Amino acid sequence: MQVFDPLWVPVLTHYDDDAGLDTARTASHLRHLTPSVRQYLVAGTTGDGWEMSDAVLTDWLDVLRDPATVSPQHQVLIGAFAATTDAVIARARHLEACIAER
C-alpha cells in the first residue's frame, strides 16, 4: 500500500512570447527538479491556473508525458480552475479527454 505524501511541489509555468507554454524551458525546469521531487502540482497554487487556456494545459500534458522529463514513478496533480462551476467541469472534462486519447 502506498503511503499518502502530503507534499506536492507547485511548478512554475514558463510562457513563450505568444502566451503559449514554453515547452523546452518547462521541460528543462522539470528535469532539474525531478531527482528531488516525487509529486508535482501543475496550474495550482502559482495562480496562473485561473488564466491558463485549455491549449496551454494540453501542452502541459504533452510535457508531462515525456518519460525523459518526468518518470512514471512521479505523481502529477493538475488544477482545473475557472470562473464558474460549469467552466470548472468543462475544463476537467477537457483534461480527462486529453488524457484518455493519448
C-alpha positions as CSV (number, residue, x, y, z in Angstrom):
1,M,0.0,0.0,0.0
2,Q,1.3,3.4,-0.9
3,V,1.6,5.9,1.9
4,F,0.0,9.3,1.2
5,D,2.6,12.0,0.7
6,P,1.1,15.4,1.5
7,L,3.9,17.3,-0.2
8,W,3.0,18.5,-3.7
9,V,5.6,20.8,-5.4
10,P,4.0,23.6,-7.3
11,V,5.7,24.1,-10.7
12,L,6.1,27.4,-12.5
13,T,4.6,27.6,-16.0
14,H,7.1,29.1,-18.4
15,Y,5.4,31.0,-21.2
16,D,6.7,31.9,-24.6
17,D,6.3,35.4,-26.3
18,D,2.8,34.4,-27.6
19,A,1.5,33.4,-24.2
20,G,1.8,29.7,-25.0
21,L,3.7,27.2,-23.0
22,D,7.5,27.3,-23.5
23,T,7.8,23.6,-23.7
24,A,11.6,23.4,-23.8
25,R,12.1,25.7,-20.8
26,T,9.3,24.0,-18.9
27,A,10.7,20.5,-19.6
28,S,14.2,21.7,-18.6
29,H,12.8,23.1,-15.3
30,L,11.1,19.8,-14.6
31,R,14.2,17.7,-15.4
32,H,16.1,19.9,-12.9
33,L,13.5,19.2,-10.2
34,T,12.8,15.5,-10.9
35,P,15.7,14.0,-8.8
36,S,14.4,15.7,-5.7
37,V,10.6,15.7,-6.2
38,R,8.1,12.9,-6.2
39,Q,4.8,14.8,-6.8
40,Y,4.1,17.8,-8.9
41,L,1.2,20.3,-8.8
42,V,0.6,22.0,-12.2
43,A,-1.6,25.0,-12.7
44,G,-2.3,25.1,-9.0
45,T,-1.0,27.4,-6.3
46,T,1.1,29.7,-8.6
47,G,-2.1,31.5,-9.6
48,D,-1.9,31.2,-13.3
49,G,-4.3,28.2,-13.5
50,W,-7.2,30.7,-13.4
51,E,-6.0,32.4,-16.6
52,M,-4.4,29.4,-18.4
53,S,-6.0,28.4,-21.7
54,D,-7.0,24.8,-22.5
55,A,-4.3,24.8,-25.2
56,V,-1.6,25.6,-22.6
57,L,-3.0,22.8,-20.3
58,T,-2.9,20.4,-23.2
59,D,0.7,21.3,-23.9
60,W,1.5,20.8,-20.3
61,L,0.1,17.2,-20.6
62,D,2.5,16.6,-23.5
63,V,5.5,17.8,-21.5
64,L,4.4,15.6,-18.5
65,R,4.1,12.5,-20.7
66,D,7.7,12.6,-21.8
67,P,9.5,9.9,-19.6
68,A,12.8,11.8,-20.2
69,T,11.2,14.7,-18.3
70,V,9.1,13.2,-15.7
71,S,9.4,9.5,-14.8
72,P,6.3,7.2,-14.5
73,Q,7.0,7.0,-10.7
74,H,6.1,10.6,-10.3
75,Q,2.6,11.7,-9.5
76,V,1.0,14.8,-11.0
77,L,-2.0,16.8,-9.9
78,I,-3.4,19.4,-12.4
79,G,-5.5,22.3,-11.4
80,A,-8.8,22.8,-13.3
81,F,-9.6,26.3,-12.3
82,A,-12.2,28.5,-13.9
83,A,-14.6,31.4,-13.0
84,T,-17.7,29.3,-12.7
85,T,-18.6,25.8,-11.7
86,D,-19.7,24.9,-15.2
87,A,-16.4,26.1,-16.6
88,V,-14.5,24.1,-14.0
89,I,-16.5,21.0,-15.0
90,A,-15.8,21.7,-18.7
91,R,-12.1,22.1,-18.0
92,A,-11.9,18.9,-16.0
93,R,-13.7,17.1,-18.8
94,H,-11.3,18.6,-21.4
95,L,-8.3,17.3,-19.3
96,E,-9.9,13.9,-18.9
97,A,-10.5,13.6,-22.7
98,C,-6.9,14.7,-23.5
99,I,-5.5,12.1,-21.0
100,A,-7.8,9.4,-22.4
101,E,-6.9,9.9,-26.0
102,R,-3.1,9.8,-25.5
